[in-house]
């Protein structure tokens, strides 16, 4: 009786399993897989769970000195945006304490600890209020106008989202290591730029520009949401224990245990759906700017940059174009052609004297 190819293959595999024979390519793949798992094992070098909890949770607790540092950092950042100084902006981000509340919020959500989550959200909201008041008062008193730094921090893009994800992952990983994470957290604070968008939002309030305020606040929201999302992912990978005692009586019942597992799955699904929806406007705006650049809008006259600035400060802004207009005048011998570069600004409503001056 002749055997077909499938039967021969099955018999060979059975023989190999029985005698412990492994194909060379299978063994090589197992070695590569084992090496990659060992190389990217983030659980190695993890701090104890109670230490991780303390590091994440302490960032949400506000003190008088904490708020004073926050106001000083906001003032430095506002000056940096006002005079377009990268050094001042980076310096403000290094001492900015906003990152602590975001990481505490991530810990509370990842562990289903409602008390920590509420405290972190309230702490972040209070800090935002202080930041907005400080920046608004500064820009009300400042004689300078809109700068490129303000526009850059009020136009969210997919790249801001990506940096926030990477920064949140690094922040979560740094806070969970056995060694002190101070240097790494400072670097994450600079990379993710939480403070400058709040400064730009304060500028929007100061000049009564709703569009600039909302755009800057949305960029700040993008940073917060995706930093927290990435930090939550790190905590889940580290298998940080969930809060099992739902009613706070000190006893974890079998029903509570099952309820926590089900709630954890629901929360993860909702977070994924919510963050995806939240990112849609950012993706749309990025696609529009890429399309404009590919269409040749970004030329030697800086149309793209100027368009962004005008959209941020002018009510009812619709379009900005630059064209070369030619006109012929008669000379003594032959016609003379004159060329002039003309910029056109289109708005859906009439501009007042102040808005014309800004434009």
TIPA-146496 format. One record per residue (C-alpha): residue number from 1; residue in three letters; chain; z, y, x. Coordinates in steps of 0.2 Angstrom, whole numbers. Layout:
// TIPA-146496
[pt NUM, ala, A, [Z, Y, X]]
...
***
This chain:
// TIPA-146496
[pt 1, unk, A, [0, 0, 0]]
[pt 2, unk, A, [-5, 17, 7]]
[pt 3, unk, A, [7, 32, 6]]
[pt 4, unk, A, [1, 49, 2]]
[pt 5, unk, A, [5, 64, 13]]
[pt 6, unk, A, [20, 70, 2]]
[pt 7, unk, A, [28, 53, 3]]
[pt 8, unk, A, [26, 52, 22]]
[pt 9, unk, A, [34, 69, 23]]
[pt 10, unk, A, [49, 65, 13]]
[pt 11, unk, A, [52, 48, 22]]
[pt 12, unk, A, [51, 58, 39]]
[pt 13, unk, A, [63, 71, 33]]
[pt 14, unk, A, [75, 57, 27]]
[pt 15, unk, A, [74, 48, 44]]
[pt 16, unk, A, [78, 65, 53]]
[pt 17, unk, A, [93, 68, 42]]
[pt 18, unk, A, [99, 51, 44]]
[pt 19, unk, A, [98, 51, 63]]
[pt 20, unk, A, [103, 69, 65]]
[pt 21, unk, A, [86, 74, 72]]
[pt 22, unk, A, [81, 93, 71]]
[pt 23, unk, A, [64, 100, 73]]
[pt 24, unk, A, [62, 111, 88]]
[pt 25, unk, A, [57, 126, 77]]
[pt 26, unk, A, [71, 124, 65]]
[pt 27, unk, A, [84, 124, 79]]
[pt 28, unk, A, [76, 139, 87]]
[pt 29, unk, A, [77, 148, 70]]
[pt 30, unk, A, [96, 143, 68]]
[pt 31, unk, A, [100, 150, 85]]
[pt 32, unk, A, [91, 167, 81]]
[pt 33, unk, A, [100, 168, 64]]
[pt 34, unk, A, [117, 164, 72]]
[pt 35, unk, A, [114, 177, 85]]
[pt 36, unk, A, [109, 190, 72]]
[pt 37, unk, A, [124, 186, 62]]
[pt 38, unk, A, [136, 188, 77]]
[pt 39, unk, A, [127, 204, 83]]
[pt 40, unk, A, [128, 213, 66]]
[pt 41, unk, A, [145, 206, 61]]
[pt 42, unk, A, [154, 222, 55]]
[pt 43, unk, A, [170, 212, 50]]
[pt 44, unk, A, [173, 210, 69]]
[pt 45, unk, A, [185, 223, 75]]
[pt 46, unk, A, [190, 228, 57]]
[pt 47, unk, A, [207, 236, 55]]
[pt 48, unk, A, [220, 228, 44]]
[pt 49, unk, A, [217, 232, 25]]
[pt 50, unk, A, [232, 243, 24]]
[pt 51, unk, A, [226, 254, 38]]
[pt 52, unk, A, [209, 255, 30]]
[pt 53, unk, A, [217, 261, 14]]
[pt 54, unk, A, [228, 273, 23]]
[pt 55, unk, A, [214, 281, 32]]
[pt 56, unk, A, [203, 283, 17]]
[pt 57, unk, A, [216, 288, 4]]
[pt 58, unk, A, [224, 302, 16]]
[pt 59, unk, A, [208, 312, 16]]
[pt 60, unk, A, [210, 316, -3]]
[pt 61, unk, A, [228, 324, -1]]
[pt 62, unk, A, [228, 343, 0]]
[pt 63, unk, A, [240, 353, 9]]
[pt 64, unk, A, [242, 372, 13]]
[pt 65, unk, A, [235, 370, 30]]
[pt 66, unk, A, [221, 359, 23]]
[pt 67, unk, A, [215, 373, 11]]
[pt 68, unk, A, [217, 386, 25]]
[pt 69, unk, A, [205, 377, 36]]
[pt 70, unk, A, [193, 374, 22]]
[pt 71, unk, A, [192, 393, 18]]
[pt 72, unk, A, [190, 397, 37]]
[pt 73, unk, A, [176, 384, 39]]
[pt 74, unk, A, [168, 391, 23]]
[pt 75, unk, A, [168, 408, 30]]
[pt 76, unk, A, [161, 403, 47]]
[pt 77, unk, A, [147, 393, 38]]
[pt 78, unk, A, [143, 408, 26]]
[pt 79, unk, A, [141, 419, 42]]
[pt 80, unk, A, [130, 406, 50]]
[pt 81, unk, A, [119, 405, 35]]
[pt 82, unk, A, [118, 424, 33]]
[pt 83, unk, A, [113, 427, 51]]
[pt 84, unk, A, [103, 411, 53]]
[pt 85, unk, A, [115, 404, 67]]
[pt 86, unk, A, [114, 385, 69]]
[pt 87, unk, A, [129, 386, 81]]
[pt 88, unk, A, [140, 394, 68]]
[pt 89, unk, A, [135, 382, 54]]
[pt 90, unk, A, [138, 366, 66]]
[pt 91, unk, A, [155, 373, 71]]
[pt 92, unk, A, [160, 375, 52]]
[pt 93, unk, A, [154, 358, 48]]
[pt 94, unk, A, [165, 351, 63]]
[pt 95, unk, A, [181, 358, 55]]
[pt 96, unk, A, [176, 355, 37]]
[pt 97, unk, A, [188, 343, 28]]
[pt 98, unk, A, [177, 339, 13]]
[pt 99, unk, A, [172, 322, 20]]
[pt 100, unk, A, [189, 315, 17]]
[pt 101, unk, A, [189, 317, -1]]
[pt 102, unk, A, [171, 309, -2]]
[pt 103, unk, A, [177, 294, 7]]
[pt 104, unk, A, [193, 293, -3]]
[pt 105, unk, A, [182, 293, -19]]
[pt 106, unk, A, [172, 279, -12]]
[pt 107, unk, A, [187, 269, -8]]
[pt 108, unk, A, [194, 271, -26]]
[pt 109, unk, A, [178, 266, -34]]
[pt 110, unk, A, [175, 251, -22]]
[pt 111, unk, A, [193, 244, -25]]
[pt 112, unk, A, [193, 249, -44]]
[pt 113, unk, A, [209, 260, -40]]
[pt 114, unk, A, [208, 273, -54]]
[pt 115, unk, A, [222, 283, -48]]
[pt 116, unk, A, [215, 286, -31]]
[pt 117, unk, A, [198, 289, -38]]
[pt 118, unk, A, [205, 303, -50]]
[pt 119, unk, A, [215, 310, -36]]
[pt 120, unk, A, [199, 311, -25]]
[pt 121, unk, A, [188, 318, -38]]
[pt 122, unk, A, [201, 332, -42]]
[pt 123, unk, A, [203, 336, -24]]
[pt 124, unk, A, [185, 337, -21]]
[pt 125, unk, A, [183, 348, -37]]
[pt 126, unk, A, [197, 360, -31]]
[pt 127, unk, A, [189, 361, -13]]
[pt 128, unk, A, [172, 365, -21]]
[pt 129, unk, A, [180, 379, -31]]
[pt 130, unk, A, [188, 387, -16]]
[pt 131, unk, A, [172, 385, -6]]
[pt 132, unk, A, [162, 394, -20]]
[pt 133, unk, A, [174, 408, -22]]
[pt 134, unk, A, [175, 411, -3]]
[pt 135, unk, A, [156, 411, 0]]
[pt 136, unk, A, [152, 421, -16]]
[pt 137, unk, A, [164, 435, -10]]
[pt 138, unk, A, [157, 435, 7]]
[pt 139, unk, A, [139, 436, 1]]
[pt 140, unk, A, [144, 450, -12]]
[pt 141, unk, A, [150, 460, 3]]
[pt 142, unk, A, [136, 456, 15]]
[pt 143, unk, A, [122, 468, 17]]
[pt 144, unk, A, [109, 455, 23]]
[pt 145, unk, A, [97, 446, 12]]
[pt 146, unk, A, [90, 428, 10]]
[pt 147, unk, A, [88, 419, 26]]
[pt 148, unk, A, [78, 403, 30]]
[pt 149, unk, A, [94, 393, 32]]
[pt 150, unk, A, [100, 397, 15]]
[pt 151, unk, A, [83, 391, 8]]
[pt 152, unk, A, [84, 375, 19]]
[pt 153, unk, A, [101, 371, 11]]
[pt 154, unk, A, [95, 373, -7]]
[pt 155, unk, A, [80, 363, -7]]
[pt 156, unk, A, [85, 344, -8]]
[pt 157, unk, A, [73, 331, -1]]
[pt 158, unk, A, [72, 312, 1]]
[pt 159, unk, A, [76, 315, 19]]
[pt 160, unk, A, [93, 323, 15]]
[pt 161, unk, A, [96, 308, 4]]
[pt 162, unk, A, [92, 296, 18]]
[pt 163, unk, A, [104, 305, 30]]
[pt 164, unk, A, [118, 305, 17]]
[pt 165, unk, A, [116, 286, 16]]
[pt 166, unk, A, [116, 283, 35]]
[pt 167, unk, A, [130, 296, 37]]
[pt 168, unk, A, [140, 287, 23]]
[pt 169, unk, A, [138, 270, 31]]
[pt 170, unk, A, [143, 277, 48]]
[pt 171, unk, A, [158, 286, 40]]
[pt 172, unk, A, [164, 270, 31]]
[pt 173, unk, A, [161, 259, 46]]
[pt 174, unk, A, [170, 271, 58]]
[pt 175, unk, A, [185, 273, 46]]
[pt 176, unk, A, [187, 254, 45]]
[pt 177, unk, A, [187, 251, 64]]
[pt 178, unk, A, [203, 246, 74]]
[pt 179, unk, A, [201, 261, 85]]
[pt 180, unk, A, [204, 279, 79]]
[pt 181, unk, A, [188, 286, 71]]
[pt 182, unk, A, [190, 305, 73]]
[pt 183, unk, A, [175, 308, 84]]
[pt 184, unk, A, [163, 297, 74]]
[pt 185, unk, A, [169, 306, 57]]
[pt 186, unk, A, [166, 323, 65]]
[pt 187, unk, A, [148, 318, 70]]
[pt 188, unk, A, [146, 311, 52]]
[pt 189, unk, A, [152, 328, 45]]
[pt 190, unk, A, [139, 337, 55]]
[pt 191, unk, A, [125, 325, 51]]
[pt 192, unk, A, [127, 325, 32]]
[pt 193, unk, A, [130, 344, 30]]
[pt 194, unk, A, [141, 345, 15]]
[pt 195, unk, A, [147, 363, 18]]
[pt 196, unk, A, [130, 373, 20]]
[pt 197, unk, A, [123, 368, 2]]
[pt 198, unk, A, [140, 375, -5]]
[pt 199, unk, A, [138, 391, 4]]
[pt 200, unk, A, [120, 392, -2]]
[pt 201, unk, A, [127, 389, -20]]
[pt 202, unk, A, [139, 403, -17]]
[pt 203, unk, A, [124, 414, -12]]
[pt 204, unk, A, [115, 410, -28]]
[pt 205, unk, A, [131, 416, -38]]
[pt 206, unk, A, [132, 432, -28]]
[pt 207, unk, A, [114, 437, -31]]
[pt 208, unk, A, [114, 430, -49]]
[pt 209, unk, A, [100, 417, -46]]
[pt 210, unk, A, [103, 402, -57]]
[pt 211, unk, A, [89, 392, -50]]
[pt 212, unk, A, [95, 394, -32]]
[pt 213, unk, A, [113, 390, -37]]
[pt 214, unk, A, [108, 374, -46]]
[pt 215, unk, A, [96, 368, -33]]
[pt 216, unk, A, [110, 371, -19]]
[pt 217, unk, A, [123, 362, -30]]
[pt 218, unk, A, [111, 348, -33]]
[pt 219, unk, A, [108, 346, -14]]
[pt 220, unk, A, [127, 345, -12]]
[pt 221, unk, A, [128, 332, -26]]
[pt 222, unk, A, [115, 322, -17]]
[pt 223, unk, A, [125, 322, -1]]
[pt 224, unk, A, [142, 317, -10]]
[pt 225, unk, A, [134, 303, -21]]
[pt 226, unk, A, [125, 295, -7]]
[pt 227, unk, A, [138, 296, 6]]
[pt 228, unk, A, [150, 288, -6]]
[pt 229, unk, A, [138, 275, -11]]
[pt 230, unk, A, [135, 270, 7]]
[pt 231, unk, A, [154, 270, 11]]
[pt 232, unk, A, [157, 259, -4]]
[pt 233, unk, A, [144, 247, 2]]
[pt 234, unk, A, [153, 245, 19]]
[pt 235, unk, A, [170, 242, 10]]
[pt 236, unk, A, [161, 228, -1]]
[pt 237, unk, A, [154, 220, 15]]
[pt 238, unk, A, [171, 221, 23]]
[pt 239, unk, A, [178, 212, 7]]
[pt 240, unk, A, [192, 225, 5]]
[pt 241, unk, A, [203, 218, -9]]
[pt 242, unk, A, [202, 225, -27]]
[pt 243, unk, A, [216, 232, -36]]
[pt 244, unk, A, [221, 217, -47]]
[pt 245, unk, A, [236, 224, -56]]
[pt 246, unk, A, [227, 234, -70]]
[pt 247, unk, A, [243, 238, -80]]
[pt 248, unk, A, [254, 242, -66]]
[pt 249, unk, A, [268, 230, -70]]
[pt 250, unk, A, [268, 222, -53]]
[pt 251, unk, A, [262, 205, -60]]
[pt 252, unk, A, [244, 199, -59]]
[pt 253, unk, A, [239, 187, -73]]
[pt 254, unk, A, [224, 176, -73]]
[pt 255, unk, A, [217, 186, -87]]
[pt 256, unk, A, [218, 202, -76]]
[pt 257, unk, A, [211, 193, -62]]
[pt 258, unk, A, [196, 188, -72]]
[pt 259, unk, A, [194, 205, -80]]
[pt 260, unk, A, [194, 213, -63]]
[pt 261, unk, A, [180, 202, -57]]
[pt 262, unk, A, [170, 206, -72]]
[pt 263, unk, A, [174, 225, -71]]
[pt 264, unk, A, [169, 225, -53]]
[pt 265, unk, A, [151, 218, -57]]
[pt 266, unk, A, [149, 231, -71]]
[pt 267, unk, A, [154, 245, -60]]
[pt 268, unk, A, [142, 240, -46]]
[pt 269, unk, A, [128, 239, -59]]
[pt 270, unk, A, [132, 256, -66]]
[pt 271, unk, A, [133, 264, -49]]
[pt 272, unk, A, [116, 258, -44]]
[pt 273, unk, A, [108, 264, -60]]
[pt 274, unk, A, [117, 280, -60]]
[pt 275, unk, A, [113, 285, -42]]
[pt 276, unk, A, [94, 280, -45]]
[pt 277, unk, A, [93, 291, -60]]
[pt 278, unk, A, [102, 305, -50]]
[pt 279, unk, A, [89, 304, -36]]
[pt 280, unk, A, [74, 305, -47]]
[pt 281, unk, A, [73, 325, -46]]
[pt 282, unk, A, [75, 324, -27]]
[pt 283, unk, A, [61, 311, -26]]
[pt 284, unk, A, [49, 322, -37]]
[pt 285, unk, A, [52, 338, -27]]
[pt 286, unk, A, [49, 329, -11]]
[pt 287, unk, A, [33, 321, -18]]
[pt 288, unk, A, [27, 339, -23]]
[pt 289, unk, A, [30, 346, -6]]
[pt 290, unk, A, [21, 332, 3]]
[pt 291, unk, A, [7, 334, -9]]
[pt 292, unk, A, [6, 353, -5]]
[pt 293, unk, A, [6, 350, 13]]
[pt 294, unk, A, [-8, 337, 12]]
[pt 295, unk, A, [-18, 349, 1]]
[pt 296, unk, A, [-18, 361, 16]]
[pt 297, unk, A, [-5, 374, 8]]
[pt 298, unk, A, [5, 373, 24]]
[pt 299, unk, A, [-6, 384, 35]]
[pt 300, unk, A, [-5, 398, 48]]
[pt 301, unk, A, [2, 411, 35]]
[pt 302, unk, A, [17, 400, 31]]
[pt 303, unk, A, [13, 398, 13]]
[pt 304, unk, A, [25, 383, 10]]
[pt 305, unk, A, [40, 391, 18]]
[pt 306, unk, A, [37, 408, 8]]
[pt 307, unk, A, [34, 399, -8]]
[pt 308, unk, A, [51, 390, -6]]
[pt 309, unk, A, [60, 407, -3]]
[pt 310, unk, A, [51, 415, -18]]
[pt 311, unk, A, [55, 401, -29]]
[pt 312, unk, A, [73, 402, -25]]
[pt 313, unk, A, [76, 421, -27]]
[pt 314, unk, A, [63, 426, -40]]
[pt 315, unk, A, [66, 423, -59]]
[pt 316, unk, A, [51, 415, -68]]
[pt 317, unk, A, [42, 411, -51]]
[pt 318, unk, A, [26, 402, -54]]
[pt 319, unk, A, [14, 403, -39]]
[pt 320, unk, A, [11, 411, -22]]
[pt 321, unk, A, [-6, 412, -13]]
[pt 322, unk, A, [-13, 420, 2]]
[pt 323, unk, A, [-32, 424, 3]]
[pt 324, unk, A, [-44, 433, 13]]
[pt 325, unk, A, [-53, 446, 3]]
[pt 326, unk, A, [-69, 454, 10]]
[pt 327, unk, A, [-77, 471, 5]]
[pt 328, unk, A, [-93, 479, 10]]
[pt 329, unk, A, [-95, 498, 14]]
[pt 330, unk, A, [-110, 507, 18]]
[pt 331, unk, A, [-111, 514, 36]]
[pt 332, unk, A, [-124, 525, 44]]
[pt 333, unk, A, [-135, 511, 49]]
[pt 334, unk, A, [-130, 495, 41]]
[pt 335, unk, A, [-116, 488, 29]]
[pt 336, unk, A, [-99, 486, 36]]
[pt 337, unk, A, [-89, 471, 30]]
[pt 338, unk, A, [-70, 473, 30]]
[pt 339, unk, A, [-58, 458, 28]]
[pt 340, unk, A, [-40, 460, 22]]
[pt 341, unk, A, [-27, 446, 20]]
[pt 342, unk, A, [-19, 448, 2]]
[pt 343, unk, A, [-4, 439, -4]]
[pt 344, unk, A, [-2, 436, -23]]
[pt 345, unk, A, [14, 432, -32]]
[pt 346, unk, A, [13, 426, -50]]
[pt 347, unk, A, [28, 425, -61]]
[pt 348, unk, A, [31, 421, -80]]
[pt 349, unk, A, [40, 437, -83]]
[pt 350, unk, A, [39, 455, -77]]
[pt 351, unk, A, [50, 459, -62]]
[pt 352, unk, A, [62, 473, -61]]
[pt 353, unk, A, [63, 485, -46]]
[pt 354, unk, A, [76, 475, -37]]
[pt 355, unk, A, [66, 459, -38]]
[pt 356, unk, A, [50, 467, -33]]
[pt 357, unk, A, [60, 474, -17]]
[pt 358, unk, A, [66, 456, -14]]
[pt 359, unk, A, [48, 449, -15]]
***
